[in-house]
Amino acid sequence: MTTLVEFLNESLLLPLHRYSYEECRATADWLLAQMNVRPLVGIVCGSGLGGLAEMLKDQVAFNYKDIPNFPQSTVHGHAGRLVFGTLKGKPCVCMQGRFHLYEGYPIQKITLPMRIFKLLGVETVILTNAAGGLNQDYRVGDVMILKDHLNMPGFAGNNPLAGPNDERFGVRFPCMSDAYDRDLQQLAFDVGAELGYSDFLRKGVYCVLGGPSFETIAECRMLHKLGADAVGMSTVHEVIVARHCGMRVFALSLITNQAVMDYESEEKANHEEVLETGRLRAEQLERLVSNMVMRIEHNSDENINLY
């Protein structure tokens, strides 16, 4: 008879075993069977930034609900589609909407797409998000290029790499001091300067929290003192898995609201403001990302038509 301890151990470990390498491989093969190219760039669209996917040429799109093993996005502003196509001549796959801890998914499930990206042939991942500005020099509408992160759920042991490690994806203890590719950061600033965006491009540290409630004033003050320039509810978990899989990572945050750190303030964070700021800055972000994609060099550029 199963003891209570055994039952609890099995229940707690169940999410960690949910997606094996073989299951991820099956999902990737299902997708590849319906296309004739492998994507080299994987793009994840944050709240209000799904227009990036619409820029892809020769689109082949799948609703998340139709993809084997794939989670479903439940957040307004996240369309819930996986879109394949070319961007400035580069084969890409774009997630039009992502998954979050606050939707109730285990962390291994919300990061599953990164493993699928790897098995599809993706070499570079571009992640976008909407975030609250903690740095007092930031303004609403600024774009922060991530140079580092604070993983608050990870401090409590909620890490997407917890559980048995499969060496076919990556090593047991991956390095995170180089999580955000420095060459891609520089490329973003170079492209931004050429496009005339330098006045709203920043570089900083992103802090992830679990959500879905926005931060209290005390929490914002604490995070700012810890060195965070912006705060949000996504991206970091995906970065960890993408780096574990050996993909290069670039990430940016659109500062959609200024975090409240003054008890006398009447300001309140809200999701509608996030979406509106995304809408206003969307065209410039699309131009920035597409020009970056055009100039990213890949090991497989000469051999992209593998299927």
C-alpha positions as CSV (number, residue, x, y, z in Angstrom):
1,M,0.0,0.0,0.0
2,T,1.3,3.5,-0.9
3,T,2.3,5.5,2.1
4,L,1.3,9.2,2.5
5,V,5.0,10.2,2.0
6,E,5.3,8.2,-1.2
7,F,2.0,9.7,-2.5
8,L,3.2,13.2,-1.8
9,N,6.6,12.6,-3.4
10,E,5.0,11.2,-6.5
11,S,2.5,14.1,-6.7
12,L,5.2,16.7,-6.3
13,L,7.5,15.2,-8.9
14,L,4.8,14.5,-11.4
15,P,5.1,17.9,-13.2
16,L,8.9,17.4,-13.4
17,H,8.4,14.2,-15.5
18,R,5.6,15.5,-17.6
19,Y,7.6,16.2,-20.8
20,S,10.4,13.8,-21.7
21,Y,12.9,14.3,-24.5
22,E,10.9,11.9,-26.6
23,E,7.6,13.8,-26.1
24,C,9.3,17.1,-27.0
25,R,10.8,15.4,-30.1
26,A,7.4,14.1,-31.1
27,T,5.9,17.7,-30.9
28,A,8.8,19.1,-32.9
29,D,8.5,16.4,-35.5
30,W,4.8,17.0,-35.8
31,L,5.4,20.6,-36.6
32,L,8.4,20.0,-39.0
33,A,6.3,17.5,-40.9
34,Q,4.0,20.3,-42.0
35,M,6.8,22.7,-43.2
36,N,9.8,22.5,-45.5
37,V,12.2,24.7,-43.6
38,R,13.7,24.8,-40.1
39,P,13.5,28.1,-38.2
40,L,16.8,29.6,-37.1
41,V,15.2,32.3,-34.9
42,G,12.6,31.9,-32.3
43,I,10.6,35.0,-31.1
44,V,8.4,35.2,-28.1
45,C,5.9,38.1,-28.1
46,G,4.9,39.7,-24.8
47,S,1.7,41.5,-23.8
48,G,0.5,43.7,-26.6
49,L,3.5,42.9,-28.8
50,G,2.0,40.1,-30.9
51,G,2.2,42.2,-34.0
52,L,5.8,40.9,-34.5
53,A,4.3,37.6,-35.7
54,E,2.3,39.4,-38.4
55,M,5.5,40.6,-40.0
56,L,6.4,37.1,-41.1
57,K,6.2,36.2,-44.8
58,D,4.8,33.0,-46.1
59,Q,3.1,32.2,-42.8
60,V,2.1,28.8,-41.5
61,A,0.3,29.2,-38.2
62,F,-1.0,26.8,-35.6
63,N,-3.3,27.5,-32.7
64,Y,-1.7,26.3,-29.5
65,K,-4.7,24.1,-28.8
66,D,-4.0,22.1,-32.0
67,I,-0.3,21.4,-31.2
68,P,0.4,18.1,-29.3
69,N,1.5,18.6,-25.7
70,F,1.4,22.4,-26.0
71,P,-0.1,24.6,-23.3
72,Q,-2.7,27.3,-24.0
73,S,-2.4,31.0,-23.3
74,T,-5.2,32.4,-21.2
75,V,-4.1,36.1,-21.0
76,H,-5.8,39.0,-22.8
77,G,-3.2,40.4,-25.3
78,H,-1.8,36.9,-26.0
79,A,-3.3,35.5,-29.2
80,G,-2.2,31.9,-28.6
81,R,-0.7,31.0,-32.0
82,L,2.7,29.6,-33.2
83,V,3.5,31.3,-36.4
84,F,6.2,30.1,-38.9
85,G,7.6,32.1,-41.8
86,T,10.5,34.3,-42.9
87,L,11.5,37.7,-41.5
88,K,13.9,39.7,-43.7
89,G,14.8,36.4,-45.4
90,K,15.5,34.4,-42.2
91,P,13.3,31.4,-41.3
92,C,11.6,32.2,-38.0
93,V,9.0,30.8,-35.5
94,C,7.1,33.2,-33.4
95,M,5.0,32.6,-30.3
96,Q,2.1,35.0,-30.4
97,G,1.5,34.8,-26.7
98,R,3.4,33.0,-23.9
99,F,2.6,31.2,-20.7
100,H,3.0,32.3,-17.1
101,L,3.2,30.8,-13.6
102,Y,0.1,32.8,-12.6
103,E,-2.0,30.9,-15.1
104,G,-1.5,27.8,-12.9
105,Y,0.9,25.9,-15.1
106,P,3.9,24.2,-13.6
107,I,7.2,25.9,-14.5
108,Q,8.3,22.9,-16.7
109,K,5.2,23.4,-18.8
110,I,5.5,27.2,-19.4
111,T,9.1,26.6,-20.7
112,L,8.3,23.7,-22.9
113,P,8.3,25.8,-26.1
114,M,12.0,26.6,-25.6
115,R,12.8,22.9,-25.8
116,I,10.6,22.6,-28.9
117,F,12.4,25.6,-30.4
118,K,15.7,23.8,-29.9
119,L,14.5,20.6,-31.5
120,L,13.1,22.6,-34.4
121,G,16.5,24.0,-35.2
122,V,16.4,27.4,-33.5
123,E,19.8,28.9,-32.7
124,T,18.8,32.3,-31.4
125,V,15.8,33.2,-29.2
126,I,14.4,36.8,-29.0
127,L,12.1,37.3,-26.0
128,T,10.0,40.4,-25.5
129,N,7.9,41.4,-22.5
130,A,6.0,44.3,-20.9
131,A,7.5,45.4,-17.6
132,G,7.1,48.0,-14.9
133,G,9.9,50.5,-14.6
134,L,11.8,50.5,-11.3
135,N,14.7,52.7,-12.4
136,Q,13.6,56.3,-11.8
137,D,15.4,57.4,-15.0
138,Y,13.1,55.2,-17.1
139,R,10.0,56.6,-18.8
140,V,6.9,54.8,-20.0
141,G,7.6,53.8,-23.5
142,D,11.3,53.2,-23.0
143,V,12.8,49.8,-24.2
144,M,15.2,48.1,-21.8
145,I,17.7,45.6,-23.3
146,L,18.2,42.9,-20.7
147,K,21.8,42.5,-19.5
148,D,20.9,40.3,-16.5
149,H,18.0,39.1,-14.3
150,L,16.9,38.4,-10.8
151,N,14.9,35.1,-10.5
152,M,12.8,35.5,-7.4
153,P,10.8,32.3,-7.9
154,G,14.1,30.5,-8.3
155,F,15.2,31.7,-4.9
156,A,12.3,29.7,-3.5
157,G,13.4,26.6,-5.5
158,N,10.9,27.0,-8.4
159,N,13.4,26.6,-11.3
160,P,12.5,25.0,-14.7
161,L,15.6,22.8,-14.5
162,A,14.6,21.2,-11.2
163,G,14.2,17.4,-11.3
164,P,16.1,14.9,-13.4
165,N,18.4,16.3,-16.0
166,D,18.5,15.0,-19.6
167,E,21.9,15.5,-21.1
168,R,20.4,15.6,-24.6
169,F,19.1,19.0,-23.7
170,G,22.0,20.4,-21.7
171,V,24.3,20.0,-18.7
172,R,23.1,19.6,-15.1
173,F,24.5,23.0,-13.9
174,P,24.4,25.5,-16.8
175,C,26.1,28.8,-16.4
176,M,23.9,31.9,-16.3
177,S,26.6,34.7,-16.0
178,D,26.4,34.9,-19.8
179,A,22.7,34.3,-20.1
180,Y,22.1,37.4,-22.3
181,D,24.3,37.4,-25.4
182,R,26.5,40.5,-25.3
183,D,27.0,40.6,-29.1
184,L,23.2,40.7,-29.6
185,Q,22.9,43.4,-27.0
186,Q,25.4,45.5,-28.9
187,L,23.6,44.7,-32.2
188,A,20.4,46.0,-30.7
189,F,22.0,49.3,-29.8
190,D,23.7,49.6,-33.2
191,V,20.4,49.0,-35.0
192,G,18.6,51.3,-32.7
193,A,21.0,54.1,-33.3
194,E,20.6,53.6,-37.1
195,L,16.8,53.8,-36.7
196,G,17.0,56.9,-34.5
197,Y,15.8,55.0,-31.3
198,S,18.7,55.8,-29.1
199,D,16.8,58.2,-26.9
200,F,14.5,55.5,-25.6
201,L,16.8,52.5,-25.5
202,R,18.1,51.5,-22.1
203,K,20.1,48.5,-20.7
204,G,19.3,47.0,-17.3
205,V,18.4,44.2,-15.0
206,Y,14.9,42.5,-15.1
207,C,13.4,40.9,-12.1
208,V,10.7,38.2,-12.4
209,L,8.0,37.7,-9.8
210,G,5.2,35.1,-9.9
211,G,2.2,37.4,-10.3
212,P,-0.6,37.9,-11.2
213,S,-1.0,40.7,-8.6
214,F,1.2,43.8,-9.3
215,E,3.8,44.7,-6.8
216,T,3.3,46.6,-3.6
217,I,5.2,49.8,-2.9
218,A,7.4,48.0,-0.4
219,E,8.2,45.3,-2.9
220,C,9.1,47.8,-5.6
221,R,11.4,49.6,-3.2
222,M,13.1,46.4,-2.2
223,L,13.6,45.2,-5.7
224,H,15.0,48.6,-6.7
225,K,17.5,48.4,-3.9
226,L,18.5,44.9,-5.0
227,G,19.5,46.3,-8.4
228,A,16.5,45.6,-10.5
229,D,15.6,48.2,-13.2
230,A,12.3,46.6,-14.3
231,V,9.9,44.0,-13.0
232,G,7.6,41.6,-14.7
233,M,6.1,38.1,-14.6
234,S,7.8,36.2,-17.5
235,T,10.9,35.7,-19.6
236,V,13.4,34.6,-17.1
237,H,12.2,31.0,-16.9
238,E,12.3,30.8,-20.7
239,V,15.9,32.3,-20.7
240,I,17.1,29.6,-18.3
241,V,15.8,26.8,-20.4
242,A,16.9,28.4,-23.7
243,R,20.5,28.7,-22.3
244,H,20.3,25.2,-20.9
245,C,19.6,24.0,-24.5
246,G,22.5,26.0,-25.9
247,M,20.6,28.7,-27.7
248,R,21.7,32.4,-27.8
249,V,19.3,34.7,-26.0
250,F,18.4,38.3,-26.5
251,A,15.6,39.9,-24.5
252,L,13.9,43.3,-24.2
253,S,11.3,44.9,-22.0
254,L,8.9,47.6,-23.0
255,I,8.4,49.8,-20.0
256,T,4.6,50.1,-20.0
257,N,4.2,51.6,-16.6
258,Q,6.2,53.2,-13.9
259,A,6.3,51.1,-10.7
260,V,4.7,53.0,-7.8
261,M,7.3,53.6,-5.0
262,D,5.7,56.6,-3.3
263,Y,3.0,56.2,-0.7
264,E,1.6,59.6,-1.6
265,S,1.1,58.6,-5.2
266,E,-2.4,58.1,-6.7
267,E,-1.0,56.0,-9.6
268,K,-2.1,52.4,-10.0
269,A,-0.7,49.7,-12.3
270,N,-3.2,48.1,-14.6
271,H,-3.1,45.7,-17.6
272,E,-4.9,48.1,-19.9
273,E,-2.1,50.6,-19.6
274,V,0.3,47.8,-20.5
275,L,-1.5,46.9,-23.7
276,E,-2.0,50.6,-24.7
277,T,1.8,51.3,-24.3
278,G,2.5,48.2,-26.4
279,R,0.2,49.4,-29.1
280,L,1.9,52.8,-29.3
281,R,5.5,51.5,-29.5
282,A,4.7,48.3,-31.5
283,E,5.7,49.5,-34.9
284,Q,9.2,50.7,-33.7
285,L,9.8,47.5,-31.8
286,E,8.9,45.5,-34.9
287,R,11.3,47.5,-37.0
288,L,14.1,47.0,-34.4
289,V,13.6,43.3,-34.1
290,S,13.2,42.7,-37.8
291,N,16.4,44.6,-38.6
292,M,18.3,42.7,-35.9
293,V,17.1,39.3,-37.3
294,M,18.3,40.3,-40.7
295,R,21.8,40.9,-39.3
296,I,22.1,37.9,-36.9
297,E,24.6,35.4,-38.2
298,H,23.9,31.7,-37.7
299,N,25.9,28.5,-38.1
300,S,23.1,27.0,-40.2
301,D,22.5,30.0,-42.5
302,E,23.9,28.0,-45.5
303,N,21.8,24.9,-44.7
304,I,18.4,26.1,-43.7
305,N,16.3,23.9,-46.0
306,L,16.8,20.7,-44.2
307,Y,13.3,19.2,-44.6
